[in-house]
Structure formats: C-alpha cells, structure tokens
Amino acid sequence: MDTLAKMDSVLTRKTIATYAVGSLGTGGFATLPGLVLVIYLTDTLGIAALAAGILVTVAKVWDVIIDPVIGARSDRSLALRGSRRPFMLLGSIALPVFFILTFAVPAGIGAVASGAWVLVAFMITATAFSLFQVPYIALPAELATGYDDRTKLISARVVVLTIAILLFGAGAPAIQQAFTNEYTGYLVMAAAAGLLIGGGMFVASFVARRGVTSDVPKFSIVDNYRTGFAALKRSQPFRSLLLTFLLQGLATGLMLAGAAYLAKWVLGTGVTILFIALIAPALIFAPVWAIISRRIGKERAFTIASMLFGIAALSMLLLVWFPGMWVYAPVALAGAGYAGMQSLPMSMLPDVISHDATRHGAGSAGTFGGVWTAGETTGMALGATVLTIVLAASGYLESVASQVVVQPPSAITGIVLSFSVVPAAIIVLSLLSFSRYPLRKADIDELAAKTIVGSAIES
C-alpha cells in the first residue's frame, strides 16, 4: 500500500504543469514553420514551389535520420547520468538562435543563395528541437503509471499545446504582416516566436528527474538505428499507432502548410482568422476528449475524432465553386476533431512503451520516442511536400516580396484540393492502420498492477 501511494504521488500538479509548459515550445515549433516556411520561400524569397518543397523535405529527412540516434543516446544519458535533462536543456538553448537565423535571409541575394541559407539554418534548428522533443515525449512513461494517469498528464499537455498553436498560428503571422517590409516582418516574428519557444522548452527540461544510474555498454550510431528498428519489429501496437500518427501528421501538415495559401488566394483574408477558427474549438475540446475517452476508451474516442476531422475536411471541397466565409464552420469542426487526434495517440504511446517494457525490459522509452518523433516529422514533412507538388502541378506562380502576381484558376483549385479531398483520403487510410491497434484499458491496468506488485516485492 505504501508503494502504491508513493507511485501515485509522483504525478503532482507541479509535475503536470511543468511538463505541460513544454508544449508551448513543441506546439510553437510544430505550427509556425509548417504554416509560414513554404509561403516565405515561394512568396518572399522567390523560390519555385517544387524547389521550396524539396528544401523543406531535405531538412525534415535530416530530422528523421537523427531522431532515432537522439532517442538511443537519451536512454544512455538516463542510465549513465540518471536524467534526460542535458539533452533537453541543450535543445532549448540552441533552438531560438537558429530559428531566428532561418528567417534572417538578406534581401537581394538571389533564390539559390536564399534557399541554401534557409536549408542550413533550418536543419540546425530541427536538430536542436529534436534534442528536446525526443526525450520530452519519452517522459510520460516515466512520470506516470496507469491508463488514466497518463491520459491526465497528456491532456494537460494538449491544452497547452492547443493554446500554443493558437498563439503562434494566429499571433506570429499578425506580427509579420504588421511590417511593410516583408523581410523585417519575418525577422521580428522569428525573434519573438523563437524566444518564447525556447523559454517553454527550457522550463519543461526540469521535469526530467534525476534517478539511479547504471552501467551500460557503449553503442555505435549503427547500433542506435538497430535498436530503433528492433523496437518497431517487436511491438505490433507501436507499429500500428506510429503509422496512424504518421498518416495523420501528413494530413494535418498538408492543411497547415496550405492554410496561408487558402487564406491569401481563395478567401482573400489573412490567415489569423482562419487559424482562430481551427484552434479555438480545439482548445475547448481537448479536455472533452479526455472525458469521453474515460467513458468509452481512448481507441473509440480517437476513431470518432478522426472521422469528424475527415468529414469536415472533405466538405471544404465546395470552396472550388462557392468560396466564402462559410468555410469557418467546417474548419471549426475540424479543429474539434484535431484536439482528439493529437491528445489521444500521445496518451496511448506511454501505454505502448509500458507494454513493451513488461516483455522486453525497461529502458527503451527514449528509443521509442526517437522513432515516434521521426515518424511524426516524416508525416509533417511529407505534408509540405505534397502541397508543393500540387501547387507545381496546378501552375502556381512564385514571387519575390512586393511583386504582384495573379494565380491561374488551376492553381486555386489545387489549393482547395490540398485542403479538402487529399487530407480526407489520408485520414481514411490512417483509420485502416489504427484498426490493428490491440491495446485496451484492461491491458494497461493489468500492466500497472503488475508493476506496483513488482515494486512492492523489491522494496
């Protein structure tokens, strides 16, 4: 009984709040580059849509390559130093510097030089983010035990995540648009956002506790990848959940990257109002999905949220023939579904990690986190790639700052399709993948009970 009380007391309000603050950083970085980076490349730096897509994809591919290594090294840091904190602190300090540099391209240096500048700066920024993000998403399995405790921890995180998405998605473009000079606007936006992102990450780094150290063998980089592939191979629940989240990242990444184009060329408004219409309902529904999941299970709640998002996206096909402000209604429905699509898989991931630990031993949370982050990054990167392919195929015209262009009707149709039919189809594929996810509440509660009994015996 004493052991049980001790384990339950770990999840304090301070722990929940400190962990949640990290999503101010993760939400900001997940949102802002996806929202403005592609249109910054095409409509300010004059880089062709397909070339812009390649630049973003290359940077994200690098991210995918390093995530499993960071995950394995994070596990090693936990074993040797008793904490994942050093990785998180380094990432939180380095990110603001290179995020600002990404949007500090000097005017008039040409498309090739501008593209190279953005590529290098953004790759280093993504590396810094991974140093924080990978251990950060591994922490819930170590901070909380039990099916519902992890839902509580992740739900608080998603509330902050949703606030961050609203703050950065609506506020940052407004800062940029407040300046007549587009280059200055993007630089000021990046400075304000980068410091806020880094601050949230820095605070959350201290939720990573210091524990018992242990001797571990040295691993090469190749061994790090082998460890990641081994986790994928042995855990069927992880494969199913990861593929589902990757596909949904592709759908949401596509819509996120396309939002600025939809607002500018289809609706003729700023992206701020469109983003508020999406995220305000998500903020309201984040705790609602937690309540629903406790009644019907995370798995059923997640399926309902995904279907709501997909149907809302599909309905926006009507923008091809009837562009107008009515679109804010389905966007709001998509936002309600999006809240569940974010929070529920993230609360299932610790369940997957603990399920694996009972069968293959603890100490692999960072490895799972690295592979998970790589999958999420892949989905978001491919979203921007798919958008630029659609834009290029539909005849989208790039431009430099202040240059006036008129997009052909085919480009307008391409923008709408990338915001409606294509993401809806991807959501259907994600639900097919999720149908193979096997874990339920009874399974996780049984694992938690075994863990408590085992700890009691050891003590």
C-alpha positions as CSV (number, residue, x, y, z in Angstrom):
1,M,0.0,0.0,0.0
2,D,2.9,2.4,0.8
3,T,4.4,1.7,-2.6
4,L,1.2,2.4,-4.3
5,A,0.7,5.7,-2.5
6,K,4.3,6.6,-3.3
7,M,3.9,5.9,-7.0
8,D,0.6,7.8,-7.2
9,S,2.1,10.8,-5.5
10,V,4.6,11.2,-8.3
11,L,2.0,12.8,-10.6
12,T,1.7,16.0,-8.7
13,R,0.1,19.2,-10.0
14,K,3.6,20.7,-10.3
15,T,4.7,17.8,-12.4
16,I,1.7,18.1,-14.7
17,A,2.1,21.9,-15.0
18,T,5.9,21.8,-15.6
19,Y,5.6,19.0,-18.2
20,A,2.7,20.8,-20.0
21,V,4.7,24.1,-20.3
22,G,7.0,22.2,-22.7
23,S,4.2,22.1,-25.2
24,L,4.4,25.9,-25.5
25,G,7.7,25.1,-27.3
26,T,6.7,22.0,-29.2
27,G,3.4,23.5,-30.3
28,G,5.0,26.6,-31.5
29,F,7.7,24.9,-33.5
30,A,5.3,22.3,-34.9
31,T,3.0,25.0,-36.0
32,L,4.9,28.0,-37.2
33,P,7.4,26.6,-39.7
34,G,4.7,24.4,-41.2
35,L,2.4,27.5,-41.5
36,V,4.8,30.1,-42.9
37,L,8.0,28.5,-44.1
38,V,6.8,27.3,-47.5
39,I,5.0,30.6,-48.3
40,Y,8.1,32.5,-47.1
41,L,10.1,30.6,-49.6
42,T,7.7,31.0,-52.5
43,D,6.2,34.4,-52.0
44,T,9.0,36.4,-50.4
45,L,12.3,34.7,-51.5
46,G,11.0,33.9,-55.0
47,I,11.8,30.1,-54.8
48,A,9.7,27.9,-57.1
49,A,7.1,25.8,-55.3
50,L,8.7,22.4,-56.1
51,A,12.1,23.7,-55.0
52,A,10.7,25.0,-51.8
53,G,9.1,21.6,-51.1
54,I,12.5,19.9,-51.7
55,L,14.2,22.3,-49.3
56,V,11.7,21.6,-46.5
57,T,11.7,17.9,-47.2
58,V,15.5,17.6,-47.1
59,A,15.6,19.4,-43.7
60,K,12.9,17.1,-42.4
61,V,14.7,14.0,-43.7
62,W,17.7,15.0,-41.8
63,D,15.5,15.3,-38.7
64,V,14.2,11.7,-39.3
65,I,17.8,10.5,-39.6
66,I,18.9,11.9,-36.3
67,D,15.8,11.2,-34.2
68,P,16.5,7.5,-33.5
69,V,20.1,8.4,-32.6
70,I,19.0,11.1,-30.2
71,G,16.4,8.7,-28.7
72,A,19.0,6.0,-28.0
73,R,21.5,8.5,-26.7
74,S,18.8,9.9,-24.4
75,D,18.3,6.4,-23.0
76,R,22.0,6.1,-22.4
77,S,22.0,9.5,-20.7
78,L,19.3,8.3,-18.4
79,A,21.3,5.2,-17.5
80,L,24.6,7.0,-17.0
81,R,23.5,10.3,-15.5
82,G,20.1,9.4,-14.2
83,S,18.3,12.0,-16.3
84,R,17.4,13.0,-19.8
85,R,17.7,16.7,-18.9
86,P,21.1,17.6,-20.5
87,F,19.7,16.9,-24.0
88,M,16.5,18.9,-23.3
89,L,18.5,21.9,-22.0
90,L,20.9,22.0,-24.9
91,G,18.0,21.9,-27.4
92,S,16.1,24.7,-25.6
93,I,19.1,27.0,-25.6
94,A,20.2,26.4,-29.2
95,L,16.8,26.5,-30.9
96,P,16.0,30.2,-30.6
97,V,19.3,31.3,-32.2
98,F,19.0,29.2,-35.3
99,F,15.2,29.7,-35.7
100,I,15.8,33.4,-35.9
101,L,18.6,32.8,-38.5
102,T,16.2,30.8,-40.6
103,F,14.1,33.9,-41.2
104,A,17.1,36.3,-41.4
105,V,17.8,35.9,-45.1
106,P,19.2,39.2,-46.5
107,A,17.2,40.8,-49.3
108,G,18.5,40.6,-52.9
109,I,20.9,37.6,-52.6
110,G,19.0,35.5,-55.1
111,A,16.9,32.4,-54.9
112,V,19.7,29.9,-54.8
113,A,21.6,31.6,-52.0
114,S,18.4,32.2,-50.1
115,G,17.4,28.6,-50.4
116,A,20.8,27.4,-49.2
117,W,20.7,29.8,-46.2
118,V,17.2,28.6,-45.1
119,L,18.2,24.9,-45.6
120,V,21.3,25.1,-43.4
121,A,19.7,27.2,-40.7
122,F,16.5,25.2,-40.5
123,M,18.4,21.8,-40.4
124,I,20.3,23.0,-37.3
125,T,17.1,24.4,-35.8
126,A,15.4,21.0,-36.4
127,T,18.3,19.3,-34.7
128,A,18.0,21.5,-31.6
129,F,14.3,20.8,-31.5
130,S,14.9,17.0,-31.6
131,L,17.3,17.2,-28.7
132,F,14.4,18.4,-26.6
133,Q,11.4,16.8,-28.3
134,V,12.6,13.2,-28.3
135,P,13.3,12.8,-24.6
136,Y,10.3,15.0,-23.8
137,I,7.8,12.6,-25.3
138,A,9.5,9.7,-23.6
139,L,8.9,11.2,-20.2
140,P,5.2,10.3,-19.6
141,A,6.1,6.6,-19.3
142,E,8.5,7.6,-16.5
143,L,6.3,10.3,-14.8
144,A,3.0,8.5,-14.6
145,T,1.7,4.9,-14.3
146,G,-1.7,3.7,-15.3
147,Y,-4.0,4.2,-18.2
148,D,-5.9,7.2,-16.8
149,D,-2.9,8.9,-15.1
150,R,-1.2,9.2,-18.5
151,T,-4.4,10.5,-20.1
152,K,-4.5,13.2,-17.3
153,L,-0.8,14.1,-17.9
154,I,-1.1,14.2,-21.7
155,S,-4.5,16.0,-21.6
156,A,-2.9,18.9,-19.7
157,R,-0.1,19.0,-22.2
158,V,-2.5,19.1,-25.1
159,V,-4.4,22.0,-23.6
160,V,-1.1,24.0,-23.5
161,L,-0.3,22.6,-27.0
162,T,-3.6,23.9,-28.3
163,I,-3.0,27.3,-26.7
164,A,0.4,27.4,-28.3
165,I,-0.9,26.5,-31.7
166,L,-3.5,29.3,-31.4
167,L,-0.9,31.8,-30.1
168,F,1.7,31.1,-32.7
169,G,-0.6,30.3,-35.6
170,A,-2.7,33.5,-35.2
171,G,-0.2,35.8,-33.5
172,A,3.0,35.2,-35.4
173,P,1.6,35.9,-38.9
174,A,0.0,39.1,-37.4
175,I,3.4,40.3,-36.3
176,Q,4.9,39.6,-39.7
177,Q,2.1,41.4,-41.5
178,A,2.4,44.5,-39.2
179,F,5.6,45.4,-41.1
180,T,5.6,46.9,-44.6
181,N,9.0,45.3,-45.4
182,E,8.4,41.5,-45.5
183,Y,11.9,40.7,-44.6
184,T,11.8,42.8,-41.5
185,G,8.4,41.3,-40.6
186,Y,9.6,37.7,-40.8
187,L,12.7,38.5,-38.8
188,V,10.8,40.2,-35.9
189,M,8.3,37.3,-36.0
190,A,11.0,34.7,-35.7
191,A,12.7,36.6,-32.8
192,A,9.5,36.8,-30.8
193,A,8.5,33.2,-31.5
194,G,11.9,31.7,-31.1
195,L,12.5,33.2,-27.7
196,L,9.0,32.0,-26.5
197,I,9.5,28.5,-27.9
198,G,12.9,28.2,-26.3
199,G,11.6,29.5,-22.9
200,G,8.8,26.9,-22.7
201,M,11.3,24.2,-23.6
202,F,13.8,25.4,-21.0
203,V,11.3,25.4,-18.2
204,A,10.0,21.9,-19.0
205,S,13.5,20.5,-19.1
206,F,13.4,20.5,-15.3
207,V,10.6,18.0,-15.1
208,A,13.1,15.3,-16.1
209,R,14.0,13.8,-12.8
210,R,17.4,12.5,-11.7
211,G,17.3,8.9,-10.8
212,V,19.6,5.9,-10.3
213,T,22.5,5.5,-12.7
214,S,23.7,2.2,-14.1
215,D,26.5,0.9,-16.2
216,V,25.6,0.5,-19.9
217,P,27.6,-0.8,-22.8
218,K,28.8,1.7,-25.5
219,F,26.7,1.8,-28.6
220,S,27.7,3.0,-32.1
221,I,25.4,5.1,-34.3
222,V,24.6,1.9,-36.3
223,D,23.5,0.2,-33.0
224,N,21.2,3.2,-32.3
225,Y,19.4,2.5,-35.6
226,R,19.3,-1.2,-34.9
227,T,17.7,-0.5,-31.5
228,G,15.0,1.6,-33.2
229,F,14.3,-1.0,-35.8
230,A,14.2,-3.7,-33.2
231,A,11.5,-1.7,-31.2
232,L,9.4,-1.4,-34.4
233,K,9.8,-5.1,-35.2
234,R,8.9,-6.5,-31.8
235,S,6.0,-4.1,-30.9
236,Q,2.9,-4.5,-33.1
237,P,1.0,-1.9,-31.1
238,F,3.8,0.6,-31.7
239,R,3.8,-0.1,-35.5
240,S,0.1,0.4,-35.8
241,L,0.0,3.6,-33.7
242,L,3.0,5.1,-35.3
243,L,1.8,4.5,-38.9
244,T,-1.6,6.0,-37.9
245,F,0.0,9.1,-36.4
246,L,2.4,9.5,-39.4
247,L,-0.5,9.5,-41.8
248,Q,-2.5,11.9,-39.7
249,G,0.6,14.1,-39.5
250,L,0.7,14.1,-43.3
251,A,-3.0,15.2,-43.4
252,T,-2.6,17.9,-40.8
253,G,0.8,19.0,-42.2
254,L,-0.7,19.4,-45.6
255,M,-3.6,21.5,-44.3
256,L,-1.3,23.5,-42.1
257,A,1.1,24.4,-45.0
258,G,-1.9,25.1,-47.2
259,A,-3.7,27.4,-44.8
260,A,-1.8,30.6,-45.7
261,Y,-2.4,29.9,-49.4
262,L,-6.1,29.3,-48.9
263,A,-6.5,32.5,-46.9
264,K,-4.5,34.6,-49.4
265,W,-5.7,33.3,-52.7
266,V,-9.2,31.7,-52.1
267,L,-10.6,33.7,-49.2
268,G,-8.7,37.0,-49.7
269,T,-8.1,37.4,-46.0
270,G,-5.2,37.0,-43.5
271,V,-4.5,33.6,-42.1
272,T,-5.1,34.7,-38.5
273,I,-8.9,34.4,-38.6
274,L,-8.8,31.0,-40.3
275,F,-6.4,29.8,-37.7
276,I,-8.5,31.0,-34.8
277,A,-11.5,29.2,-36.3
278,L,-9.5,26.0,-36.3
279,I,-7.8,26.2,-32.9
280,A,-10.3,27.8,-30.7
281,P,-12.6,24.7,-30.9
282,A,-9.6,22.5,-30.4
283,L,-8.8,24.4,-27.2
284,I,-12.4,23.8,-25.9
285,F,-12.5,20.1,-27.0
286,A,-9.1,19.0,-25.7
287,P,-10.5,18.3,-22.1
288,V,-13.7,17.0,-23.7
289,W,-11.9,14.2,-25.5
290,A,-10.2,13.2,-22.2
291,I,-13.7,12.9,-20.6
292,I,-15.0,10.9,-23.5
293,S,-12.0,8.6,-23.5
294,R,-12.5,7.7,-19.8
295,R,-16.1,6.6,-20.7
296,I,-15.7,4.8,-23.9
297,G,-11.9,4.3,-24.2
298,K,-9.1,6.2,-25.9
299,E,-9.4,4.0,-29.0
300,R,-13.1,4.6,-29.8
301,A,-12.8,8.3,-28.9
302,F,-9.8,8.6,-31.3
303,T,-11.7,7.0,-34.1
304,I,-14.6,9.4,-33.6
305,A,-12.3,12.4,-33.5
306,S,-10.6,11.3,-36.7
307,M,-13.9,10.8,-38.6
308,L,-15.1,14.2,-37.5
309,F,-11.9,15.8,-38.9
310,G,-12.0,13.9,-42.2
311,I,-15.7,14.7,-42.9
312,A,-15.1,18.4,-42.1
313,A,-12.1,18.5,-44.5
314,L,-14.0,16.8,-47.3
315,S,-16.8,19.3,-47.1
316,M,-14.4,22.1,-47.9
317,L,-14.2,20.9,-51.5
318,L,-17.2,23.2,-52.1
319,L,-14.7,26.1,-52.0
320,V,-13.9,25.4,-55.6
321,W,-17.4,26.6,-56.6
322,F,-18.5,28.6,-53.6
323,P,-15.6,30.4,-51.9
324,G,-16.8,32.3,-48.8
325,M,-16.8,32.8,-45.1
326,W,-19.0,29.7,-44.6
327,V,-15.7,27.7,-44.5
328,Y,-15.1,28.7,-40.9
329,A,-17.9,26.3,-39.8
330,P,-16.2,23.1,-41.2
331,V,-12.8,24.4,-40.1
332,A,-14.2,24.7,-36.5
333,L,-15.4,21.1,-36.7
334,A,-12.0,20.0,-38.0
335,G,-10.5,21.8,-35.0
336,A,-12.7,19.9,-32.6
337,G,-11.6,16.6,-34.2
338,Y,-7.9,17.7,-34.3
339,A,-7.8,18.1,-30.5
340,G,-8.6,14.4,-30.1
341,M,-6.3,13.3,-32.9
342,Q,-3.4,15.0,-31.0
343,S,-4.1,14.1,-27.4
344,L,-5.3,10.5,-27.6
345,P,-2.4,9.0,-29.6
346,M,0.1,10.8,-27.3
347,S,-1.6,9.2,-24.3
348,M,-1.5,5.8,-25.9
349,L,2.2,6.0,-26.6
350,P,3.2,5.6,-22.9
351,D,0.8,2.6,-22.8
352,V,2.7,1.1,-25.7
353,I,6.1,1.7,-24.0
354,S,5.0,0.1,-20.8
355,H,3.5,-2.8,-22.7
356,D,6.9,-3.4,-24.3
357,A,8.8,-2.9,-21.0
358,T,6.9,-5.8,-19.4
359,R,8.0,-8.1,-22.2
360,H,11.5,-6.9,-23.1
361,G,12.7,-4.9,-20.1
362,A,12.6,-1.2,-19.3
363,G,15.0,1.5,-20.5
364,S,13.8,1.9,-24.1
365,A,11.4,4.9,-23.7
366,G,13.9,7.2,-25.5
367,T,14.3,4.8,-28.4
368,F,10.5,4.6,-28.8
369,G,10.4,8.4,-28.5
370,G,13.1,8.8,-31.2
371,V,11.3,6.6,-33.6
372,W,8.0,8.2,-32.8
373,T,9.4,11.7,-33.4
374,A,10.9,10.5,-36.7
375,G,7.5,9.2,-37.8
376,E,5.7,12.4,-36.8
377,T,8.4,14.5,-38.6
378,T,8.1,12.4,-41.7
379,G,4.3,12.9,-41.8
380,M,4.6,16.7,-41.4
381,A,7.4,16.9,-43.9
382,L,5.5,14.9,-46.5
383,G,2.5,17.2,-45.9
384,A,4.5,20.2,-47.1
385,T,6.0,18.1,-49.9
386,V,2.6,17.0,-51.2
387,L,1.3,20.6,-51.1
388,T,4.2,21.9,-53.2
389,I,3.7,19.1,-55.7
390,V,0.1,20.0,-56.0
391,L,1.0,23.7,-56.4
392,A,3.6,23.0,-59.0
393,A,1.3,20.6,-60.9
394,S,-1.5,23.2,-60.9
395,G,0.6,26.0,-62.2
396,Y,1.2,28.1,-59.1
397,L,3.3,31.2,-59.7
398,E,6.1,32.1,-57.2
399,S,7.1,35.7,-56.5
400,V,9.6,37.9,-54.5
401,A,8.5,40.3,-51.8
402,S,6.1,43.0,-53.0
403,Q,5.8,41.5,-56.5
404,V,2.1,41.4,-57.8
405,V,1.0,38.2,-59.5
406,V,-2.4,36.7,-60.5
407,Q,-2.7,33.0,-59.9
408,P,-4.4,30.9,-62.6
409,P,-7.8,29.1,-61.8
410,S,-6.0,25.8,-61.9
411,A,-3.7,26.9,-59.0
412,I,-6.8,28.0,-57.0
413,T,-8.3,24.6,-57.5
414,G,-5.1,22.9,-56.5
415,I,-5.0,24.9,-53.2
416,V,-8.6,23.8,-52.4
417,L,-8.0,20.1,-53.2
418,S,-4.9,20.1,-50.9
419,F,-7.1,21.5,-48.1
420,S,-10.1,19.1,-48.6
421,V,-10.1,15.9,-50.6
422,V,-6.5,14.9,-50.2
423,P,-6.3,15.2,-46.4
424,A,-9.7,13.5,-46.0
425,A,-8.5,10.5,-48.0
426,I,-5.4,10.3,-45.9
427,I,-7.5,10.2,-42.7
428,V,-9.3,7.2,-44.1
429,L,-6.0,5.4,-44.6
430,S,-5.0,6.2,-41.0
431,L,-8.1,4.6,-39.6
432,L,-7.4,1.5,-41.6
433,S,-4.0,1.4,-39.9
434,F,-5.4,2.1,-36.5
435,S,-7.9,-0.8,-36.8
436,R,-4.9,-3.1,-36.0
437,Y,-4.1,-1.4,-32.6
438,P,-4.7,-4.1,-30.0
439,L,-4.2,-2.5,-26.5
440,R,-7.3,-1.6,-24.3
441,K,-7.7,-0.2,-20.9
442,A,-7.9,-3.6,-19.2
443,D,-4.5,-4.5,-20.7
444,I,-2.8,-1.3,-19.4
445,D,-4.4,-1.5,-15.9
446,E,-3.1,-5.1,-15.7
447,L,0.4,-4.0,-16.6
448,A,0.2,-1.2,-14.0
449,A,-0.9,-3.6,-11.3
450,K,2.0,-6.0,-12.1
451,T,4.4,-3.0,-11.9
452,I,3.1,-2.0,-8.5
453,V,3.3,-5.6,-7.1
454,G,6.8,-6.0,-8.5
455,S,8.0,-2.7,-6.9
456,A,6.4,-3.8,-3.6
457,I,8.2,-7.1,-3.6
458,E,11.6,-5.4,-4.4
459,S,11.1,-2.9,-1.6
